[in-house]
């Protein structure tokens, strides 16, 4: 199983754009041709109708879908984004193969959960083994999306806290490539704190997800199921997201900074996150200045940013 792939994402995107133009041309040409054939009736010189045009459109469309999957997958598999050719060994040779494997894995997870429930085990080894089995495949975004879809949001949230790693990575893979529907974005607003922290600590999520989780938790003052370090450690690895949080959500940011300065375990992560987000040259100048304004207005914030 698997296939060694080499692809230039920039060139592939250009090819996709050209095929889209081809589809538009075919779509515009077909109605006129159909009308001409109908008017000519027996005098139509060609033996074929518009079947060839339809096949050309389908060829363009299917090729676009395959290229998009390959681009998304290789960009998940190669940790360092470089210009030019990227190479990697794909877990699957085609998108439909990835989806089928994911649906089978989801059935195994759900069956293991039912078996554990019948045995009276809340977090049995069968579920852990079934979830761990998807670890090598979730970086394929088609696999990740199909897995999440087959599990459903409720099961995902329920399993996330106890088995966060592979499932958090599946969410990141699907979300980064724009494959998640509204329900998967909206679950952040209602998921328990333990599931949310498992989501952002179990995998490197996009800045959008990280900030959505942070603002959700910081607006739940009564919820004690998480600590400042649960957010600051991911932010230390994503300085642009932290800069955006500081600049665009000052109230929530000040709550996080105040909580972190009162938590010795989070102090080092706080200093690292602030240093990376506020050092010269990071992000847009205006956004960084607004982030600094938030930090300066927080007691102890500037000292932490300066490493004091």
C-alpha positions in Angstrom: 0.0 0.0 0.0 1.2 3.5 -0.7 2.8 5.4 -3.6 5.9 7.5 -3.9 4.8 10.9 -5.3 6.7 13.9 -6.5 4.8 17.1 -7.2 5.3 20.8 -7.5 2.3 22.3 -5.7 2.7 25.7 -7.5 2.8 24.1 -10.9 -0.1 21.8 -10.0 -2.3 24.7 -8.9 -1.6 26.4 -12.2 -2.6 23.3 -14.1 -5.8 23.1 -12.1 -6.6 26.7 -13.0 -6.0 25.9 -16.7 -8.3 22.9 -16.5 -10.9 25.1 -14.9 -10.7 27.4 -17.9 -11.1 24.4 -20.1 -14.2 23.3 -18.2 -15.7 26.7 -18.6 -15.0 26.7 -22.4 -16.5 23.2 -22.8 -19.6 24.2 -20.8 -20.0 27.4 -22.9 -19.6 25.5 -26.2 -21.9 22.5 -25.5 -25.3 24.3 -25.5 -24.6 25.9 -28.9 -23.4 22.6 -30.3 -26.5 20.8 -29.0 -28.7 23.5 -30.6 -26.9 23.2 -34.0 -27.2 19.4 -34.0 -31.0 19.7 -33.2 -31.5 22.2 -36.0 -29.5 20.2 -38.6 -31.2 16.9 -37.7 -30.3 14.5 -40.6 -28.0 17.0 -42.2 -25.6 16.9 -39.2 -22.4 15.8 -40.7 -20.9 14.4 -37.5 -21.6 10.9 -36.2 -21.3 11.9 -32.5 -23.2 14.5 -30.5 -21.8 16.3 -27.5 -20.7 13.1 -25.7 -17.0 13.9 -26.4 -17.4 17.4 -24.8 -19.0 15.9 -21.7 -16.2 13.4 -21.4 -13.6 16.2 -21.7 -15.3 18.1 -18.9 -15.4 15.0 -16.7 -11.7 14.3 -17.5 -10.8 17.9 -16.4 -13.0 17.7 -13.3 -11.7 14.3 -12.1 -8.1 15.3 -12.8 -8.6 18.5 -10.8 -10.0 16.5 -7.8 -7.0 14.1 -7.9 -4.5 16.9 -8.1 -6.1 18.8 -5.2 -6.0 15.7 -3.1 -2.3 15.1 -4.0 -1.3 18.7 -3.3 -3.2 18.7 0.1 -1.7 15.4 1.1 1.9 16.1 0.2 1.8 19.4 2.0 0.6 17.6 5.1 3.3 14.9 4.7 6.2 17.2 4.1 6.8 19.2 7.3 8.9 22.0 5.7 7.2 24.0 3.0 9.7 24.5 0.1 9.3 25.9 -3.4 9.6 23.5 -6.2 9.2 19.7 -6.2 8.0 18.0 -3.0 8.3 14.2 -2.6 6.7 11.8 -0.1 5.3 8.3 0.1 1.5 8.5 0.3 -0.4 6.1 2.6 -2.9 5.5 -0.3 -2.7 5.5 -4.0 -6.1 7.3 -4.6 -8.5 9.5 -2.7 -11.4 6.9 -2.9 -9.0 4.3 -1.4 -8.3 6.7 1.5 -12.0 7.3 2.2 -12.8 3.6 2.1 -10.0 2.8 4.6 -11.2 5.6 6.9 -14.7 4.4 6.9 -13.5 0.9 7.8 -11.4 2.4 10.6 -14.3 4.4 12.0 -16.5 1.3 12.1 -13.7 -0.5 14.1 -13.5 2.4 16.6 -17.3 2.5 17.0 -17.5 -1.3 17.4 -14.7 -1.2 20.0 -16.5 1.6 21.9 -19.7 -0.5 22.0 -17.7 -3.6 23.2 -16.2 -1.5 26.0 -19.6 -0.1 27.0 -21.0 -3.7 27.2 -18.0 -4.7 29.3 -18.5 -1.7 31.6 -15.2 -0.1 30.7 -15.2 3.6 30.2 -11.9 3.9 28.4 -11.0 0.3 27.4 -8.0 -0.9 25.6 -10.0 -1.9 22.5 -10.9 1.7 21.8 -7.4 2.9 22.4 -6.0 0.3 20.0 -8.6 1.1 17.4 -7.8 4.9 17.6 -4.1 4.3 17.6 -4.4 2.3 14.4 -5.3 5.4 12.4 -2.1 7.3 13.4 -0.2 6.6 10.2 -3.0 7.6 7.9 -4.6 10.8 9.3 -2.2 13.1 7.6 -4.0 12.2 4.4 -6.8 14.8 4.4 -9.3 12.7 2.5 -8.8 9.9 5.1 -9.0 12.3 8.0 -12.2 13.9 6.7 -13.9 10.6 6.0 -12.9 9.3 9.4 -14.4 12.3 11.2 -17.5 12.2 9.1 -18.1 8.5 9.9 -17.5 9.0 13.6 -19.7 12.2 13.9 -19.1 15.2 16.1 -20.5 13.7 19.3 -18.4 10.6 19.2 -15.3 12.7 18.2 -15.7 15.0 21.2 -16.4 12.0 23.5 -13.2 10.2 22.4 -11.0 13.2 22.0 -10.2 13.8 25.7 -9.0 10.2 26.3 -7.5 9.4 22.9 -6.6 12.9 21.7 -3.5 12.5 19.6 -4.6 10.7 16.4 -8.0 12.3 16.5 -6.7 15.8 17.0 -4.3 15.2 14.1 -7.2 14.1 11.9 -9.1 17.3 12.7 -6.0 19.4 11.9 -5.5 17.6 8.6 -9.1 18.0 7.5 -9.4 21.6 8.8 -6.2 22.9 7.2 -7.3 21.7 3.8 -10.8 23.2 4.0 -12.7 19.9 4.2 -14.7 20.4 7.4 -18.3 21.5 7.4 -19.9 24.0 9.7 -20.8 21.5 12.4 -17.1 20.7 12.9 -16.2 24.4 13.3 -19.2 25.0 15.6 -18.4 22.2 18.0 -15.7 24.3 19.6 -18.3 26.5 21.2 -19.9 23.7 23.1 -17.2 21.1 23.6 -16.0 20.5 27.2 -12.6 22.1 28.2 -10.9 18.7 28.4 -11.7 18.0 24.8 -10.7 21.4 23.6 -7.3 21.3 25.3 -6.8 17.8 23.9 -7.5 19.2 20.4 -4.9 22.0 20.6 -2.2 20.1 22.6 -2.6 16.8 20.7 -1.8 18.3 17.3 -0.6 21.6 15.7 -3.9 23.2 14.8 -4.3 26.2 12.5 -4.3 29.7 14.0 -8.0 30.0 13.3 -8.8 26.9 15.4 -6.3 27.8 18.1 -7.7 31.2 18.6 -11.3 29.9 18.5 -10.5 27.5 21.3 -8.7 30.1 23.3 -11.5 32.7 23.1 -14.0 30.0 24.0 -12.1 28.8 27.1 -11.3 32.3 28.2 -14.9 33.3 28.1 -15.8 30.4 30.5 -14.5 31.8 33.8 -16.4 29.1 35.7 -14.7 26.3 33.8 -11.6 25.0 35.7 -10.9 22.0 33.4 -7.8 23.5 31.8 -4.7 25.6 32.6 -3.0 28.6 30.9 -0.2 26.3 29.8 -2.6 24.3 27.7 -2.9 27.3 25.4 0.5 28.9 25.8 2.4 25.9 24.7 0.6 25.7 21.4 0.9 29.5 21.0 4.7 29.2 21.6 4.8 27.1 18.4 2.4 29.4 16.5 3.5 33.0 17.2 1.4 34.5 14.4 -1.8 33.1 16.0 -0.8 34.4 19.4 0.0 37.8 17.9 -3.5 37.9 16.3 -5.1 36.9 19.6 -3.3 39.6 21.5 -4.2 42.3 18.9 -7.8 41.3 18.1 -9.0 39.9 21.4 -7.5 42.1 24.1 -10.0 41.2 26.8 -9.4 37.5 26.5 -5.7 38.0 26.0 -5.4 39.9 29.3 -7.3 37.2 31.1 -4.9 34.6 29.7 -1.8 36.7 30.6 -3.1 37.4 34.1 -3.8 33.7 34.7 -0.4 32.7 33.4 1.5 35.1 35.5 -0.2 33.6 38.5 0.7 30.1 37.4 4.4 29.2 37.9 4.0 26.2 35.6 2.9 28.4 32.7 5.4 31.2 33.2 8.1 29.7 30.9 5.6 29.0 28.1 4.2 32.5 28.5 7.6 34.1 28.2 8.4 32.0 25.1 5.0 32.7 23.4 5.3 36.4 24.0 8.9 36.6 22.8 8.1 34.7 19.6 5.0 36.8 18.9 6.4 40.2 19.6 10.0 40.2 18.3 10.7 42.5 15.4 9.8 41.3 12.0 7.1 38.8 13.1 3.8 39.4 11.4 2.5 42.7 10.1 3.9 45.8 11.9 0.4 47.2 12.7 -0.8 44.0 14.2 2.3 43.5 16.2 2.0 47.1 17.6 -1.6 46.4 18.7 -0.5 43.1 20.3 2.2 45.1 22.3 -0.5 47.5 23.4 -2.5 44.6 24.9 0.6 43.3 26.7 1.6 46.6 28.1 -1.8 47.1 29.5 -1.7 43.8 31.4 0.0 43.8 34.9 3.2 41.8 34.6 2.7 41.3 30.9 5.6 43.5 29.7 8.0 41.9 32.1 7.1 38.4 30.9 7.5 39.5 27.2 11.0 40.8 28.0 11.9 37.5 29.7 12.0 39.0 33.2 
